[in-house]
Amino acid sequence: MPSSDTQDYLWIAVGDIHDETERFAQIPELGQADGIIVTGDLTVTGSVKQAELVMDSLRSHNSMILAQIGNMDRPEVDQWLSEKGWNLHTVTRELTPDTAIFGVGASTFTPFGTPSEFPESTFAAWLEGCWQKARTYPHSVLVSHNPPRDTACDVIPGDIHVGSTAVREFLEEAQPDICLCGHIHEARAVDRVGRTIVVNPGALAQGGYVLLRYNSGQLSAELKVLEED
């Protein structure tokens, strides 16, 4: 089992960038951050070229970055992120010596036919595959573009819940410390599924981001919102 770590860390998590990176530079904690986590949707149905522009902009502030596709990114962006060594989608990585981070990008089916959509059964299989390694760590963080179903993080107007049942069921059973999600811009919120803290910062252009901290052997996630310009 990985050993415990006495060092403190800070990561900034954002999502639903959709080619708009301008507000990222306004994040006051940027200079303190050990790295950046992107929950998905770098582009608007964009190619590798557009994704590269987004990643170059973020990496100009911090070269340590982990990212994954959302439903709005084309499948070739997933391959490109893997080639660069930045991908979180279906990957389990070591965030600290006793903390695993793992991701599931893309989304379940939407009414809009976006480029990267998959059935719930695929998400369940991806999550189980990542968890086989992540579960050996004392702490874990799931980065899921899809929010879990029936939370404050998956509600659209009309009080309709559109999140993933596979993500919800996984959280109920596995109980990772934190789930960072996105996809539903209007559902910027913090919620819980059992002991798992679930955070959806909404779209970066609307000023939402998350401070993911590791202090004294404990993980925490704080939802932050930039002031309006």
Buried (B, 14 or more C-beta within 10 A) or exposed (E): EBEEBEEEBBBBBBBBBBBBBEBBEEBEBBEEBBBBBBBBBBBEBBEBEBBBBBBEBBBEBBEEBBBBBBBBBBEEBBEBBBEBEBBBBBBBBEBBEBBBBBBBBBBBEEEEEBBBBBEBEBBBBBBEBBBEBBEEBBBBBBBBBBBBBBBBBBBEEEEEBBBBBBBBBBBEEBEBBBBBBBBBBEBBBBBEBEEBBBBBBBBBBBBBBBBBBBEEBEBEBEBBEBEEE
